[in-house]
Amino acid sequence: MEREEAEELLARKLSEEPAEADEEEAGAKAARRLHPKWEIRIQANVDPIVEETIAYRNIAQEVDGRYDGVRTDGGKPGKADEGHSE
């Protein structure tokens, strides 16, 4: 008798709808694991490369003028080269 009851219980469980709920739950878990398709970018107020260049130009003078065209004002018009002295 136990075997028949177990088979009936199994048949009932397999024929019920919770299998779809499990599939939906598995789909939701898979969607949470996916990486988002967008990126978050933060615009910095200070460019670290420009700051480092200014610091180096304050420490020493360049031997030749090959880097005179490199701007240390972040490319903003109207602002002069802060640390570069000629």
Secondary structure by P-SEA (a helix, b strand, c coil): caaaaaaaaaaaaaaccaaaaaaaaaaaaaaaaccccbbbbbbbcccaaaaaaaaaaaaccccccccccccccccccccccccccc
